[in-house]
């Protein structure tokens, strides 16, 4: 029993050291109470929204994981198509002059098309 007394004295001294700090903190805590009272209704408004969002998130996360896993399969396949696309670019550039020749002819046919639509 006598062994405990020095420990108790140390604890009491520690508490005595803390009390001045508490007296500094308590007015600050009291000042924050009105702000907390303003925040609490906002939190109460947010909580139902969170309960609506959380199930949605639990539905979305597996879908996102599925999409990500598919993307890891798709990206290499897309990388394989790049050389094919690069091969088709000269073909497209060859077609453009032909289109510039055809467009005036198409513009000329529009009035004829309008006339035949009236028949």
Backbone as CSV, one residue per row, in Angstrom:
resi,resn,N_x,N_y,N_z,CA_x,CA_y,CA_z,C_x,C_y,C_z
1,UNK,0.820,-1.192,0.000,0.000,0.000,0.000,0.860,1.251,0.000
2,UNK,1.931,1.205,0.718,2.825,2.354,0.791,3.498,2.618,-0.562
3,UNK,3.593,1.574,-1.417,4.203,1.728,-2.744,3.356,2.629,-3.638
4,UNK,2.082,2.621,-3.419,1.152,3.360,-4.273,1.208,4.858,-3.985
5,UNK,1.507,5.252,-2.799,1.457,6.667,-2.402,2.355,7.542,-3.283
6,UNK,3.593,7.175,-3.568,4.374,8.051,-4.455,3.760,8.169,-5.858
7,UNK,3.204,7.062,-6.352,2.534,7.111,-7.659,1.322,8.030,-7.613
8,UNK,0.554,7.944,-6.551,-0.611,8.821,-6.406,-0.181,10.289,-6.338
9,UNK,0.895,10.549,-5.605,1.399,11.928,-5.512,1.815,12.427,-6.901
10,UNK,2.467,11.566,-7.697,2.854,11.955,-9.065,1.625,12.251,-9.912
11,UNK,0.614,11.412,-9.776,-0.612,11.627,-10.564,-1.277,12.933,-10.156
12,UNK,-1.345,13.185,-8.855,-1.966,14.427,-8.371,-1.187,15.638,-8.886
13,UNK,0.132,15.557,-8.884,0.939,16.668,-9.394,0.721,16.874,-10.899
14,UNK,0.592,15.749,-11.628,0.301,15.861,-13.072,-1.042,16.550,-13.297
15,UNK,-2.030,16.176,-12.498,-3.353,16.807,-12.619,-3.249,18.295,-12.282
16,UNK,-2.466,18.624,-11.289,-2.283,20.031,-10.911,-1.633,20.814,-12.048
17,UNK,-0.741,20.159,-12.793,-0.121,20.818,-13.953,-1.137,21.039,-15.070
18,UNK,-2.067,20.115,-15.212,-3.043,20.192,-16.312,-4.108,21.250,-16.038
19,UNK,-4.489,21.453,-14.802,-5.605,22.346,-14.468,-5.424,23.762,-15.041
20,UNK,-4.231,24.392,-14.946,-4.127,25.732,-15.563,-4.381,25.704,-17.072
21,UNK,-3.926,24.639,-17.735,-4.198,24.535,-19.176,-5.695,24.415,-19.434
22,UNK,-6.379,23.659,-18.605,-7.823,23.519,-18.776,-8.524,24.860,-18.608
23,UNK,-8.075,25.638,-17.670,-8.718,26.947,-17.463,-8.508,27.849,-18.679
24,UNK,-7.426,27.638,-19.423,-7.227,28.389,-20.668,-8.131,27.863,-21.781
25,UNK,-8.304,26.560,-21.807,-9.038,25.931,-22.900,-10.551,26.093,-22.750
26,UNK,-11.051,26.017,-21.551,-12.504,26.006,-21.332,-13.196,27.234,-21.928
27,UNK,-12.675,28.476,-21.743,-13.370,29.607,-22.397,-13.400,29.466,-23.926
28,UNK,-12.307,28.953,-24.497,-12.292,28.747,-25.955,-13.353,27.732,-26.360
29,UNK,-13.472,26.665,-25.577,-14.499,25.665,-25.881,-15.889,26.274,-25.793
30,UNK,-16.099,27.099,-24.781,-17.408,27.742,-24.628,-17.695,28.649,-25.820
31,UNK,-16.663,29.338,-26.330,-16.847,30.200,-27.498,-17.241,29.403,-28.732
32,UNK,-16.788,28.159,-28.826,-17.085,27.364,-30.027,-18.489,26.773,-30.009
33,UNK,-19.137,26.747,-28.862,-20.463,26.109,-28.763,-21.474,26.727,-29.734
34,UNK,-21.577,28.072,-29.857,-22.557,28.600,-30.839,-22.262,28.131,-32.259
35,UNK,-20.975,28.091,-32.620,-20.637,27.603,-33.962,-21.052,26.145,-34.126
36,UNK,-20.819,25.360,-33.110,-21.220,23.961,-33.188,-22.730,23.847,-33.315
37,UNK,-23.453,24.711,-32.633,-24.909,24.673,-32.720,-25.379,25.027,-34.128
38,UNK,-24.629,25.899,-34.823,-24.963,26.212,-36.212,-24.653,25.040,-37.126
39,UNK,-23.583,24.336,-36.832,-23.137,23.246,-37.703,-24.029,22.014,-37.569
40,UNK,-24.512,21.739,-36.366,-25.262,20.499,-36.121,-26.478,20.366,-37.048
41,UNK,-27.310,21.415,-37.239,-28.436,21.233,-38.185,-27.953,20.935,-39.604
42,UNK,-26.843,21.565,-40.008,-26.309,21.274,-41.337,-25.893,19.816,-41.438
43,UNK,-25.246,19.327,-40.397,-24.860,17.915,-40.391,-26.090,17.024,-40.455
44,UNK,-27.127,17.409,-39.743,-28.355,16.603,-39.748,-28.978,16.592,-41.148
45,UNK,-28.828,17.694,-41.900,-29.323,17.719,-43.278,-28.478,16.831,-44.182
46,UNK,-27.176,16.792,-43.925,-26.259,16.041,-44.781,-26.393,14.538,-44.572
47,UNK,-26.638,14.112,-43.346,-26.634,12.670,-43.034,-27.613,11.884,-43.912
48,UNK,-28.866,12.337,-44.106,-29.739,11.547,-44.998,-29.189,11.467,-46.424
49,UNK,-28.570,12.550,-46.881,-27.977,12.507,-48.219,-26.867,11.476,-48.282
50,UNK,-26.071,11.424,-47.233,-24.996,10.427,-47.211,-25.564,9.023,-47.235
51,UNK,-26.654,8.805,-46.507,-27.228,7.459,-46.502,-27.754,7.105,-47.890
52,UNK,-28.143,8.121,-48.678,-28.553,7.848,-50.054,-27.376,7.605,-50.966
53,UNK,-26.273,8.288,-50.706,-25.100,8.183,-51.584,-24.332,6.885,-51.349
54,UNK,-24.224,6.479,-50.104,-23.371,5.322,-49.789,-23.812,4.065,-50.546
55,UNK,-25.121,3.728,-50.597,-25.476,2.546,-51.404,-25.127,2.731,-52.873
56,UNK,-25.304,3.964,-53.380,-24.938,4.210,-54.778,-23.449,3.969,-54.988
57,UNK,-22.641,4.449,-54.043,-21.195,4.235,-54.162,-20.865,2.753,-54.125
58,UNK,-21.547,2.014,-53.275,-21.259,0.578,-53.217,-21.652,-0.108,-54.516
59,UNK,-22.649,0.446,-55.231,-22.991,-0.101,-56.549,-21.976,0.325,-57.600
60,UNK,-21.492,1.569,-57.493,-20.604,2.118,-58.522,-19.217,1.505,-58.451
61,UNK,-18.712,1.281,-57.254,-17.315,0.840,-57.113,-17.057,-0.474,-57.849
62,UNK,-17.915,-1.501,-57.703,-17.637,-2.718,-58.482,-17.673,-2.470,-59.985
63,UNK,-18.605,-1.601,-60.427,-18.653,-1.275,-61.860,-17.367,-0.592,-62.299
64,UNK,-16.858,0.321,-61.463,-15.611,0.993,-61.811,-14.465,-0.015,-61.891
65,UNK,-14.437,-0.941,-60.946,-13.384,-1.958,-60.959,-13.495,-2.813,-62.222
66,UNK,-14.739,-3.134,-62.617,-14.960,-3.920,-63.836,-14.471,-3.144,-65.062
67,UNK,-14.796,-1.850,-65.100,-14.373,-1.020,-66.233,-12.846,-0.948,-66.295
68,UNK,-12.226,-0.738,-65.137,-10.760,-0.639,-65.113,-10.129,-1.941,-65.596
69,UNK,-10.687,-3.076,-65.155,-10.117,-4.355,-65.593,-10.304,-4.531,-67.094
70,UNK,-11.450,-4.061,-67.636,-11.653,-4.145,-69.083,-10.702,-3.219,-69.823
71,UNK,-10.452,-2.046,-69.243,-9.541,-1.111,-69.904,-8.148,-1.713,-70.026
72,UNK,-7.728,-2.458,-69.023,-6.396,-3.065,-69.112,-6.351,-4.095,-70.230
73,UNK,-7.511,-4.673,-70.570,-7.562,-5.587,-71.719,-7.642,-4.817,-73.029
74,UNK,-8.366,-3.691,-73.024,-8.627,-2.946,-74.265,-7.406,-2.158,-74.719
75,UNK,-6.678,-1.564,-73.791,-5.578,-0.669,-74.175,-4.550,-1.369,-75.062
76,UNK,-4.111,-2.584,-74.729,-3.166,-3.236,-75.660,-3.777,-3.454,-77.043
77,UNK,-5.074,-3.794,-77.086,-5.727,-3.989,-78.383,-5.756,-2.674,-79.154
78,UNK,-6.016,-1.564,-78.455,-6.007,-0.262,-79.135,-4.611,0.065,-79.635
79,UNK,-3.605,-0.286,-78.863,-2.229,-0.033,-79.299,-1.934,-0.817,-80.579
80,UNK,-2.530,-2.002,-80.705,-2.336,-2.798,-81.921,-2.971,-2.131,-83.135
81,UNK,-4.041,-1.343,-82.921,-4.729,-0.724,-84.073,-4.003,0.513,-84.584
82,UNK,-3.089,1.075,-83.811,-2.413,2.312,-84.249,-1.687,2.123,-85.571
83,UNK,-0.904,1.051,-85.776,-0.256,0.907,-87.092,-1.258,0.825,-88.239
84,UNK,-2.416,0.170,-87.980,-3.443,0.069,-89.035,-3.976,1.460,-89.354
85,UNK,-4.232,2.250,-88.313,-4.719,3.616,-88.538,-3.679,4.431,-89.294
86,UNK,-2.434,4.249,-88.948,-1.373,4.995,-89.640,-1.330,4.601,-91.118
87,UNK,-1.635,3.333,-91.426,-1.660,2.895,-92.827,-2.834,3.507,-93.580
88,UNK,-3.947,3.758,-92.902,-5.128,4.287,-93.601,-5.044,5.785,-93.842
89,UNK,-4.215,6.498,-93.092,-4.139,7.958,-93.260,-3.777,8.348,-94.695
90,UNK,-2.781,7.710,-95.334,-2.520,8.095,-96.738,-3.720,7.852,-97.648
91,UNK,-4.493,6.803,-97.368,-5.684,6.548,-98.190,-6.696,7.674,-98.021
92,UNK,-6.874,8.148,-96.836,-7.811,9.245,-96.596,-7.325,10.504,-97.307
93,UNK,-6.041,10.775,-97.224,-5.527,11.977,-97.890,-5.638,11.841,-99.402
94,UNK,-5.616,10.617,-99.937,-5.830,10.424,-101.381,-7.277,10.710,-101.759
95,UNK,-8.207,10.439,-100.866,-9.635,10.613,-101.155,-10.021,12.089,-101.177
96,UNK,-9.367,12.912,-100.363,-9.783,14.319,-100.219,-9.840,15.054,-101.561
97,UNK,-8.827,14.938,-102.438,-8.972,15.646,-103.730,-10.184,15.176,-104.528
98,UNK,-10.490,13.887,-104.452,-11.678,13.381,-105.157,-12.946,13.995,-104.576
99,UNK,-12.988,14.161,-103.267,-14.161,14.781,-102.655,-14.328,16.221,-103.129
100,UNK,-13.236,16.934,-103.249,-13.352,18.322,-103.712,-13.863,18.382,-105.147
101,UNK,-13.613,17.342,-105.932,-14.176,17.284,-107.290,-15.656,16.945,-107.252
102,UNK,-16.052,16.079,-106.345,-17.430,15.591,-106.298,-18.376,16.636,-105.712
103,UNK,-17.941,17.401,-104.738,-18.842,18.322,-104.027,-19.544,19.298,-104.978
104,UNK,-18.832,19.927,-105.924,-19.590,20.821,-106.833,-20.662,20.072,-107.630
105,UNK,-20.349,18.831,-108.044,-21.352,18.043,-108.768,-22.566,17.762,-107.891
106,UNK,-22.314,17.447,-106.623,-23.425,17.212,-105.691,-24.262,18.476,-105.523
107,UNK,-23.597,19.613,-105.436,-24.318,20.873,-105.278,-25.198,21.136,-106.500
108,UNK,-24.717,20.741,-107.668,-25.520,20.920,-108.883,-26.749,20.016,-108.893
109,UNK,-26.653,18.852,-108.293,-27.788,17.921,-108.326,-28.877,18.270,-107.327
110,UNK,-28.576,19.095,-106.347,-29.581,19.406,-105.317,-30.846,20.021,-105.925
111,UNK,-30.747,21.004,-106.826,-32.008,21.540,-107.393,-32.814,20.460,-108.122
112,UNK,-32.114,19.555,-108.822,-32.837,18.480,-109.516,-33.532,17.564,-108.502
113,UNK,-32.856,17.313,-107.404,-33.463,16.466,-106.384,-34.697,17.152,-105.802
114,UNK,-34.631,18.457,-105.645,-35.768,19.189,-105.100,-36.939,19.123,-106.074
115,UNK,-36.648,19.225,-107.367,-37.709,19.162,-108.365,-38.372,17.791,-108.370
116,UNK,-37.590,16.719,-108.283,-38.177,15.375,-108.344,-38.959,15.060,-107.081
117,UNK,-38.639,15.711,-105.977,-39.385,15.424,-104.748,-40.802,15.973,-104.835
118,UNK,-41.040,16.935,-105.729,-42.375,17.513,-105.880,-43.283,16.645,-106.740
119,UNK,-42.704,15.738,-107.499,-43.504,14.918,-108.424,-44.346,13.909,-107.679
